């Protein structure tokens, strides 16, 4: 059941949002660490990876969800010609299920339309079933590309889960 958030405003990123967005990036990194059982993901200071993202996409392609003077989530848009990618979309754990992620995504759709984008893409990690379901329910129904990986250095036993099937091929994820 979706809970409705108190008054939330989706607005462009401002420099005063830096620390909040770093903290949210670290939260997202921790989620990836948890679902992959890998504490090395994101390095020693994962929140600082937001700075690199900000430098790559630019502040004019990041929007925040603000509620009662607190940043509850943010979303970025990476634009490349007629395509754009939503990256990342993150909502603080205590505020999930309130429609904030959907509001951020709807804003990205409008922004991408304004830019004349033909395809809006998302690339959730394979184990993030919750994100995949969210994006699917939000209208992402085209499978545009698949990223396959080959492990060149062995992972610990159990690092990969078996059982994902696509086009008659079995994958670990």
C-alpha positions as CSV (number, residue, x, y, z in Angstrom):
1,X,0.0,0.0,0.0
2,X,1.4,3.4,-0.9
3,X,1.4,6.0,1.8
4,X,1.0,9.6,0.7
5,X,3.8,11.9,1.6
6,X,3.3,15.2,3.4
7,X,3.9,18.2,1.1
8,X,6.9,17.3,-1.1
9,X,8.3,19.6,-3.7
10,X,10.3,18.4,-6.7
11,X,12.8,21.2,-7.6
12,X,16.1,21.6,-9.4
13,X,19.3,20.7,-7.4
14,X,21.0,23.6,-5.6
15,X,24.5,23.6,-4.1
16,X,23.0,23.6,-0.6
17,X,21.8,20.0,-1.4
18,X,25.3,18.6,-1.7
19,X,25.6,16.8,1.7
20,X,22.0,15.5,1.5
21,X,22.6,14.0,-1.9
22,X,25.9,12.5,-0.8
23,X,24.1,10.8,2.0
24,X,21.4,9.5,-0.3
25,X,24.1,8.2,-2.7
26,X,25.7,6.4,0.2
27,X,22.3,4.9,1.1
28,X,21.9,3.6,-2.5
29,X,25.4,2.2,-2.4
30,X,24.7,0.4,0.9
31,X,21.6,-1.1,-0.7
32,X,23.7,-2.4,-3.6
33,X,26.3,-3.7,-1.1
34,X,23.5,-5.5,0.8
35,X,21.8,-7.2,-2.2
36,X,25.2,-8.3,-3.6
37,X,26.8,-9.1,-0.2
38,X,29.8,-7.1,-1.2
39,X,31.1,-4.4,1.1
40,X,33.6,-3.2,-1.4
41,X,31.0,-1.7,-3.8
42,X,31.4,2.1,-3.9
43,X,34.8,2.2,-2.1
44,X,35.5,3.6,1.3
45,X,33.6,6.9,0.9
46,X,30.7,6.1,-1.4
47,X,28.9,9.4,-0.8
48,X,31.7,11.2,-2.5
49,X,30.9,9.4,-5.7
50,X,27.9,11.8,-6.0
51,X,30.4,14.5,-6.7
52,X,31.7,12.7,-9.8
53,X,28.1,12.1,-10.9
54,X,27.3,15.8,-10.4
55,X,30.4,16.8,-12.4
56,X,29.4,14.4,-15.3
57,X,25.7,15.2,-15.6
58,X,25.7,18.8,-14.4
59,X,23.6,20.4,-11.7
60,X,20.9,21.3,-14.3
61,X,20.2,17.6,-14.8
62,X,19.5,16.7,-11.1
63,X,16.3,17.3,-9.2
64,X,15.5,16.8,-5.5
65,X,12.4,15.9,-3.6
66,X,12.2,18.3,-0.6
67,X,9.8,17.9,2.3
68,X,9.7,20.1,5.3
69,X,13.2,21.5,4.7
70,X,14.7,18.0,4.2
71,X,15.9,16.3,1.1
72,X,13.9,13.0,0.8
73,X,15.3,11.8,-2.6
74,X,16.9,12.9,-5.8
75,X,17.1,11.9,-9.5
76,X,19.5,12.5,-12.3
77,X,19.1,12.6,-16.0
78,X,22.0,11.7,-18.3
79,X,21.3,13.0,-21.8
80,X,22.9,11.7,-25.0
81,X,21.3,12.9,-28.2
82,X,17.9,11.3,-28.6
83,X,18.4,9.1,-25.5
84,X,18.5,9.8,-21.8
85,X,19.0,7.6,-18.8
86,X,17.5,8.1,-15.4
87,X,20.5,7.7,-13.0
88,X,20.1,7.4,-10.1
89,X,16.6,7.5,-8.6
90,X,16.9,7.3,-4.8
91,X,14.5,7.9,-2.0
92,X,15.5,7.9,1.7
93,X,14.5,4.6,3.3
94,X,12.1,6.1,5.8
95,X,10.2,7.9,3.0
96,X,9.8,5.0,0.5
97,X,6.3,3.9,-0.5
98,X,4.9,7.5,-0.3
99,X,5.0,8.3,-4.1
100,X,8.2,10.3,-3.9
101,X,10.0,8.1,-6.4
102,X,7.1,8.2,-8.8
103,X,7.0,12.0,-8.5
104,X,10.7,12.2,-9.3
105,X,10.4,9.8,-12.2
106,X,7.4,11.7,-13.6
107,X,9.5,14.9,-13.5
108,X,12.2,13.1,-15.4
109,X,9.8,12.1,-18.1
110,X,8.6,15.7,-18.5
111,X,12.2,17.0,-18.6
112,X,13.2,14.3,-21.2
113,X,10.2,15.2,-23.3
114,X,11.1,18.9,-23.2
115,X,14.6,18.0,-24.4
116,X,13.2,16.0,-27.4
117,X,14.4,12.7,-26.1
118,X,13.1,9.6,-28.0
119,X,14.1,6.9,-25.5
120,X,14.2,7.2,-21.8
121,X,16.2,4.4,-20.2
122,X,16.8,2.9,-16.8
123,X,19.4,0.4,-15.8
124,X,18.7,-1.1,-12.4
125,X,21.1,-3.7,-11.3
126,X,19.9,-7.3,-12.0
127,X,19.3,-8.2,-8.3
128,X,17.3,-5.1,-7.5
129,X,13.9,-6.7,-8.1
130,X,12.1,-3.9,-6.3
131,X,13.5,-1.3,-8.7
132,X,12.8,-3.5,-11.7
133,X,9.2,-3.9,-10.6
134,X,8.9,-0.2,-9.9
135,X,10.2,0.8,-13.4
136,X,8.1,-1.8,-15.1
137,X,4.9,-0.5,-13.3
138,X,5.9,3.0,-14.4
139,X,5.8,2.1,-18.1
140,X,9.3,0.9,-18.8
141,X,8.2,-2.1,-20.9
142,X,10.8,-2.1,-23.7
143,X,13.9,-4.2,-23.3
144,X,16.4,-2.0,-25.3
145,X,19.7,-3.7,-24.4
146,X,21.2,-6.3,-22.1
147,X,24.6,-5.9,-20.4
148,X,26.4,-9.2,-20.0
149,X,29.4,-9.6,-17.8
150,X,32.4,-12.0,-17.7
151,X,34.1,-12.4,-14.4
152,X,37.9,-12.2,-14.8
153,X,38.8,-12.6,-11.1
154,X,36.9,-15.2,-9.0
155,X,34.3,-14.0,-6.5
156,X,33.7,-15.7,-3.2
157,X,31.4,-18.8,-3.3
158,X,27.8,-17.8,-3.5
159,X,28.4,-14.3,-4.8
160,X,26.3,-14.9,-7.8
161,X,22.7,-16.3,-7.8
162,X,21.7,-18.8,-10.5
163,X,18.3,-18.8,-12.1
164,X,17.7,-15.9,-14.4
165,X,16.4,-16.9,-17.9
166,X,16.3,-14.7,-21.0
167,X,15.8,-15.9,-24.5
168,X,16.5,-19.5,-23.6
169,X,19.8,-18.6,-21.9
170,X,20.5,-19.2,-18.2
171,X,22.4,-16.5,-16.3
172,X,23.8,-16.0,-12.8
173,X,23.0,-12.5,-11.4
